[in-house]
């Protein structure tokens, strides 16, 4: 089990933290992977968005997926593109 600490406020998630999380997610030895956060919204969405970008998804598709799963919890700041 891997646990990464991203404390609120987390408007600017450190790039090193995202890189560390992506290394864990991309390493096949860790599969299957469950990605979640305490409240199940912004941190998870940002990490999955970065993963999708590495998988060469276009931003429109990344944001569509985010909207679909974040629903009422979606925030415009999470879609600013800074993390991608």
C-alpha positions as CSV (number, residue, x, y, z in Angstrom):
1,X,0.0,0.0,0.0
2,X,1.2,3.5,-0.9
3,X,0.1,6.6,0.8
4,X,1.0,10.1,-0.4
5,X,0.2,13.1,1.8
6,X,-1.3,16.1,0.1
7,X,-2.7,18.4,2.8
8,X,-5.3,21.1,2.2
9,X,-5.1,23.7,0.9
10,X,-3.9,21.8,-2.2
11,X,-4.5,24.4,-4.9
12,X,-0.9,23.9,-6.1
13,X,0.0,20.2,-5.7
14,X,3.8,19.9,-5.7
15,X,5.0,18.4,-9.0
16,X,7.3,16.1,-7.1
17,X,4.3,14.6,-5.3
18,X,2.4,14.1,-8.6
19,X,5.5,12.5,-10.1
20,X,5.9,10.1,-7.1
21,X,2.2,9.1,-7.4
22,X,2.4,8.6,-11.1
23,X,5.4,6.3,-10.7
24,X,3.4,4.2,-8.3
25,X,0.3,4.1,-10.6
26,X,2.4,3.3,-13.7
27,X,4.4,0.5,-12.2
28,X,2.7,-2.7,-13.3
29,X,4.0,-4.4,-10.1
30,X,1.4,-2.3,-8.2
31,X,-1.6,-3.3,-10.3
32,X,-4.4,-3.4,-9.8
33,X,-4.5,0.1,-8.4
34,X,-7.2,2.0,-6.5
35,X,-6.7,5.7,-6.4
36,X,-8.7,7.7,-3.9
37,X,-8.5,10.5,-1.4
38,X,-10.1,11.2,1.8
39,X,-12.9,13.2,0.3
40,X,-12.9,11.6,-3.1
41,X,-12.6,14.5,-5.4
42,X,-9.9,17.0,-6.2
43,X,-6.7,15.3,-5.5
44,X,-7.8,12.1,-7.1
45,X,-9.1,14.0,-10.2
46,X,-5.8,15.9,-10.6
47,X,-3.8,12.7,-10.4
48,X,-6.0,10.8,-12.9
49,X,-6.0,13.9,-15.2
50,X,-2.2,13.8,-15.2
51,X,-2.3,10.0,-15.8
52,X,-4.6,10.6,-18.8
53,X,-2.3,13.2,-20.2
54,X,0.6,10.7,-20.1
55,X,-1.7,8.3,-21.9
56,X,-2.0,11.0,-24.6
57,X,-5.6,11.8,-24.0
58,X,-6.7,15.2,-25.3
59,X,-7.6,17.8,-22.7
60,X,-11.3,17.8,-23.8
61,X,-11.5,14.0,-23.0
62,X,-9.7,14.5,-19.7
63,X,-12.1,17.2,-18.6
64,X,-15.1,15.3,-19.8
65,X,-14.1,12.3,-17.7
66,X,-13.4,14.6,-14.7
67,X,-16.9,16.2,-15.1
68,X,-18.5,12.8,-15.4
69,X,-17.0,11.5,-12.1
70,X,-16.7,14.7,-10.1
71,X,-20.3,15.8,-10.9
72,X,-21.4,18.3,-8.3
73,X,-17.9,18.3,-6.7
74,X,-16.3,19.6,-9.9
75,X,-14.3,22.9,-9.5
76,X,-13.3,25.2,-12.3
77,X,-9.8,25.6,-10.7
78,X,-9.3,21.8,-11.1
79,X,-9.6,22.3,-14.9
80,X,-7.3,25.2,-15.2
81,X,-4.7,23.1,-17.0
82,X,-1.9,24.0,-14.6
83,X,-1.6,20.4,-13.4
84,X,-1.5,19.1,-17.0
